[in-house]
Amino acid sequence: MHYADEAGRAAYLAGLHAAQALIFERTDKVIKRHRGVHNEFRRLTKGEPRFDPELSAFLARGYNLKAIADYDTDPASAVTVEQAERAIATAQRFIAVIEELLT
């Protein structure tokens, strides 16, 4: 399911860009590397009750979907429709919480 790969990647990237926006608004830093965004975002949101365990793990899990979509050539390791749907739903919640934090 090639579209599931694309959907998983897009969900992750939407969350990544939202995290970058929060980082910029809070620190005036522009962080481009995935790991740097993950680390700074985790630091900034540590203890934030709106980020439940699923949302806190979203960037790391989402990156795994992106890595599968972008780099894994084994058809058996493709992103499943269920994984893509879960990533989209989680990305929507993730972005909504960031939007709340930014307003």
Backbone as a ProteinNet text record, in pm:
[ID]
protein_1_A
[PRIMARY]
MHYADEAGRAAYLAGLHAAQALIFERTDKVIKRHRGVHNEFRRLTKGEPRFDPELSAFLARGYNLKAIADYDTDPASAVTVEQAERAIATAQRFIAVIEELLT
[TERTIARY]
82.6	0	87.3	127.9	216.9	156.6	26.1	-36.2	-27.3	-21	-5.8	131.9	235.3	368.3	363	300.8	291.3	212.3	104.4	21.6	96.4	168	246.8	354.8	423.3	527.2	467.1	355.9	293.4	244.7	190.7	145.3	263.2	373.5	493.3	541.4	552.5	604.9	514.9	384.9	293.9	324.5	342.4	377.2	512.6	609.6	744	739.8	666	658.7	586.7	486.6	418.9	515.5	594.6	693.8	796.6	840.1	935.5	875.4	747.2	681.6	681.7	650.5	650.8	791.4	889.4	1028.4	1066.6	1034	1068.6	998.7	871.2	796.1	846.6	893	938.4	1086.2	1167.9	1312.6	1379.3	1309	1366.5	1471.9	1473.9	1567.4	1498.9	1575.6	1529.5	1611.4	1545.7	1613.3	1563.6	1656.7	1619.2	1636	1730.7	1753.2	1644.9	1602.3	1493.9	1525.6	1641.5	1676.8	1681.8	1732.1	1736.6	1598.4	1506.5	1368.2	1307	1326.8	1270.8	1320.8	1451.6	1509.9	1463.3	1465	1424.2	1274.8	1196.6	1053	1024.9	1093.1	1075.4	1112.8	1221.4	1264.1	1158.4	1105.6	1008.9	874.3	838.3	705.6	710.9	827.8	840	746.3	666.4	573.9	444.5	429.5	305.9	198	93.9	-6.3	-86.9	-93	-169.4	-99.3	29.9	102.5	103.4	0.3	-8	102.4	122.1	231.3	226.2	107.2	96.9	145.6	106.2	150.6	299	347.4	489.7	577	527.5	604.7	580.9	492.7	453.3	570.2	655.9	762.9	856	893.1	982.1	914.2	789.3	716.7	691.7	656.1	631.1	755.6	870.4	995.2	1019.8	985.5	1002.8	919	798.8	716.1	780.4	832.5	900.9	1021.8	1097.5	1216.3	1177.6	1071.4	1024.7	985.5	907.4	860.6	975.2	1073.7	1181.7	1297.1	1328.4	1453.6	1441.7	1335.2	1326.3	1276.1	1353.6	1317.3	1249.8	1238.1	1172.9	1021.5	949.7	804.2	733	792.9	730.9	731	810.9	818.2	748.1	657.6	584.2	493.7	460.3	366.4	228.4	160.6	27.5	-77.5	-192.9	-303.8	-338.5	-338.9	-370.5	-268.8	-140.4	-37.2	-56.3	-85.5	-104.9	-226.2	-335.7	-455.4	-429.5	-358	-325.5	-234	-137	-45.5	-120	-213.7	-291.4	-373.9	-441.2	-522.8	-437.6	-322.7	-234.5	-175.8	-139.6	-86.5	-189.7	-315.4	-420.1	-428.2	-423.4	-427.1	-301.5	-185.5	-55.6	-56.9	-101.3	-105	-206.5	-318.7	-420.1	-365.5	-289.6	-231.2	-128.1	-47.3	51.5	-19.2	-125.5	-202.1	-252.5	-301.2	-344.9	-229.5	-111.8	4.5	51.5	24.7	70.2	-28.9	-148.7	-248.4	-264.8
-118.4	0	125.2	166.4	281.4	407.3	424.2	544.4	546.5	430.5	427.6	481.2	447	503.5	656.1	706.5	851.5	917.7	854.9	910.5	911.3	804	798.3	904.8	918.7	1022	1161.3	1188.2	1320.4	1352.2	1253.3	1275.6	1314.7	1242.5	1275.3	1416.8	1448.9	1579.8	1693.7	1671.7	1774.1	1798.1	1690.6	1704	1767.9	1728.7	1785.9	1937	1982	2125.2	2200.6	2138.4	2200.9	2212.5	2107.6	2111.4	2221.1	2234.4	2340.1	2478.1	2494.8	2623.3	2654.8	2555.5	2577.8	2612.3	2540.2	2567.1	2710	2749.7	2884.9	2990.4	2971.2	3068.9	3080.7	2969.4	2970.5	3008.1	2982.4	2998.4	3086.3	3121.7	3191.5	3107.4	2977.6	2887	2822.5	2806.4	2729.8	2601.2	2491.9	2362.6	2281.2	2230.4	2159.6	2008.2	1962.9	1817.6	1751.7	1635.7	1565.1	1542.4	1487.1	1455.6	1581.7	1689.3	1815	1866.5	1856.1	1897.5	1809.6	1678.2	1585.4	1620.5	1640.3	1667.4	1800.5	1905.1	2036.3	2037.9	1974.5	1967.8	1893.1	1782.9	1705	1790.5	1866.9	1954.3	2060.6	2121.7	2230.6	2183.1	2059.7	2012.1	1915.4	1898.4	1809	1858.2	1767.7	1801.4	1865.3	1887.3	1945.7	1837.8	1853.7	1748.1	1718.1	1811.5	1786.4	1687.8	1664.9	1566.7	1434.3	1352.9	1220.1	1132.4	1012.1	927.5	904.7	890.4	869.3	991.6	1110	1232.1	1256.7	1226.6	1246.1	1157.8	1041.4	947.5	967.2	1059	1071.6	1100.1	1193.8	1228.7	1109.9	1038.8	923.8	814.5	784.3	680.3	724.6	850.6	902.5	900.7	930.5	926.5	785.8	685.4	547.8	521.1	575.8	559.8	630.1	748.4	822.1	744.2	688	611.2	489.2	421.9	307.6	354.8	461.6	512.4	560.3	624	684.9	590.3	498.7	425.3	274	217.3	71.8	16.4	-71.7	-128.3	-264.4	-316.5	-445.6	-425.6	-482.1	-464.7	-515.8	-607.7	-662.3	-561.5	-457.5	-359.5	-228.3	-231.8	-111.1	-66.3	60.8	115.9	57.9	8.2	-48	62.4	31.2	125.8	161.7	63.2	88.3	182.3	160.4	249.5	391.4	404.3	536.7	606.2	533	592.6	638.2	555.7	591.4	714.1	719.1	833.8	961.9	954.1	1072.6	1122.1	1030.4	1069.4	1129.4	1069.1	1120.3	1254.6	1269.1	1397.4	1508	1477.4	1578.8	1623.6	1529.1	1565.2	1641.3	1595.4	1656.8	1803.7	1827.7	1962.6	2049	1992.3	2067.3	2112.9	2028.1	2066.5	2176.3	2164.3	2268.6	2400.2	2392.6	2513.3	2578.8	2499	2552.6	2620.2	2558.8	2614.8	2745.9	2761	2880.4	2996.7	2969.1	3078.1	3129.4
0	0	0	-117.1	-130.5	-69.2	-80.7	-25.1	126.8	190.6	336.3	375.3	298.1	322.2	315.6	210	190.7	304.3	345	451.9	585.1	614.7	737.6	739.6	626.8	616	633.8	566.7	573.3	715	783.6	921.9	1009.5	995.2	1073.2	1041.3	911.8	873.8	921.7	922.5	976.3	1124.2	1199.3	1340.3	1360.6	1278.1	1287.3	1266.9	1165.5	1137.5	1249.5	1307.1	1421.4	1539.4	1562.7	1670.8	1643.9	1519	1484.3	1511	1483.2	1509.1	1658	1740.7	1885.5	1933.8	1884.2	1923	1885.6	1764.9	1721.5	1807	1831.7	1910.8	2054	2109.7	2249	2264.1	2160.6	2177.7	2071.9	1966.4	1850.8	1778.2	1803	1735.1	1615.7	1507.6	1393.1	1392.3	1419.2	1423.6	1305.9	1225.9	1103.5	1112.1	1190.5	1198.1	1282.5	1236	1304.1	1451.3	1478.8	1617.8	1702.9	1647.2	1721.4	1754.5	1659.1	1684.2	1792.2	1781	1879.7	2020.1	2032.4	2164.1	2222.4	2142.9	2192.3	2223.9	2141.1	2167	2296.9	2316.6	2440.6	2561.1	2550.4	2659.8	2689.4	2583.9	2601.4	2654.8	2626.3	2666.5	2784.6	2842.8	2958.7	3069.2	3118.6	3225.2	3178.5	3048.9	2995.7	2996.9	3077.8	3093.5	2967.3	2875.3	2752.2	2659.4	2683.2	2603.5	2678.1	2650.9	2711	2650.1	2700.1	2649	2497.5	2441.3	2297	2220.6	2264.9	2196.5	2218.3	2337.1	2366	2278.2	2241.5	2159.5	2009.5	1973.5	1833.2	1739.3	1771.9	1679.4	1654.1	1758.1	1740	1658.2	1690.9	1615.3	1471.4	1456.2	1322.4	1236.9	1298	1221.8	1168.9	1247.7	1201.2	1076.2	1070.6	950.8	831.9	854.5	748	698.5	790.9	752.4	669.3	707.6	628.7	489.2	482.5	353.7	265.5	325	246.5	212.9	304	289.7	282.7	335.2	342.8	210.4	151	21.3	32.6	152.2	173.7	174.6	76.4	71.6	196.3	266.6	387.4	502.2	492.5	601.9	567.1	471.8	433.6	548	547.1	644.7	613.8	715.5	695.1	695.9	643	644.6	788.8	876.7	1017.3	1081.2	1052.3	1106.5	1054	925.8	866	927.2	943.4	1002.6	1145.6	1222.4	1360.6	1363	1270.4	1264.4	1229.5	1137.9	1099.7	1217.8	1285.5	1401.1	1511.7	1537	1641.9	1601	1474.3	1425.9	1443	1417.8	1435.4	1580.8	1673.8	1816.5	1855.7	1807.3	1836.1	1793.2	1672	1618.2	1693.1	1730.9	1806.3	1940.9	2007.4	2137.3	2116	2013.6	1986.6	1955.2	1879.6	1848.8	1977.4	2071.6	2201.6	2274.1	2269.7	2338.6	2274.7	2147	2076.8	2084.5	2133.3	2138.7	2280.1
[MASK]
+++++++++++++++++++++++++++++++++++++++++++++++++++++++++++++++++++++++++++++++++++++++++++++++++++++++

